[in-house]
Amino acid sequence: MKFLRPISLLASLLMTMVGATAQVSLTPPAAQPPASPPAAKNEAPKPKAPTAAKKPAATPTPAPAPAAPLKPAITTKPTATPAPSPSPTPTFDDPNVDNVYGAYQRGLYKTAFDLAITRAQYNRDAKAMTMLGELYANGLGIKRDYTKAAEWYQRAADAGDREGMFALAMMRLSGRGGATNRDQAVKLLASSAKLGNAKAAYNLALLYLDGNTLPQDVKRAAELLRGAADAGNPEAQYALATFYKEGNGVPKDLERAVRLLQAASLADNVDAEVEYAIALFNGTGTPKNQAAAVALLRKASRQNSPIAQNRLARVLVSGLGVPVDKIEGLKWHLVAKTAGKGDPELDERLSELSPEDRAKVDAAARKWTGTTSK
């Protein structure tokens, strides 16, 4: 039988690989519109809760093989320039500022600001300075002011805080809080990375891949990604997995690539979840586990990955590794189609349904899209 067929993934902003488009080998559609590769994930999020590891299911029996493998849907290359956000979530490992960060975590931003301003002004606390930059940059507890955010980040960077260095570098790349200054951004990222900031190492790797801000150097980018991946950065793990899968900047090593995809998927990197699912389904670089693969496709589908939704639809409609479920499968087909991931083969299967079943599919798809659009 035909299996899920992986194609080359492109980590966010990587110029040397094609886009992440995990494939299910069913009857190929006549044509598919290209989907956009995943956007770069720069390390400047708002506060978020930690994610949990996923559980694989039991191994089901696959259905008969279809006619031919599905062709890759994406061949376009994205721009390799990072699109940084001005204010990363600060990391406070100094117990003296736990009360500041504690207030921040609880959403007591005005309290966090009052505590941080005192520590910054009277104790010259570098991490409190970074917190002030965060609050000003995002308008938390105080009016948003990029200029003041940059000033506080600069003071934190001057005092040696790696998070302040990284945040200021992101602002210098974006031009917020002052003129764009890529040379300064590179220096700040390098300094922050040397101090162990995985986000800085990841973003600096992107600049080496870009070839505009810095001379393109894939091997140097791989070194930086390795350090960031070892420190647990999921975006770096996913990107480095692509390097090992393709043999770009590092020796080709499918098993190591899969281990990195697994680590990134456990941290909720959706692109890694899809590609790791493909590896599990095919047994590429890892023992075959179709049940776990389908479980990951379900998870990525619920996280609104159109590629995962399309592949899950094909698996369910054809009974590849799971019992046939045309209603659920074609629901995911319609959901993926609304996001631009059309599939003529699944359109044909949809047209074969009875009016009653078609109504069930339409209702299920409307319910999902209505929920996710809120």
Helices and strands as residue ranges (DSSP letters): E 4-5, E 23-24, G 95-97, H 98-105, H 109-122, H 126-138, H 146-158, H 162-174, H 182-194, H 198-210, H 218-230, H 234-246, H 254-266, H 270-282, H 290-302, H 306-318, H 326-338, H 344-351, H 355-372
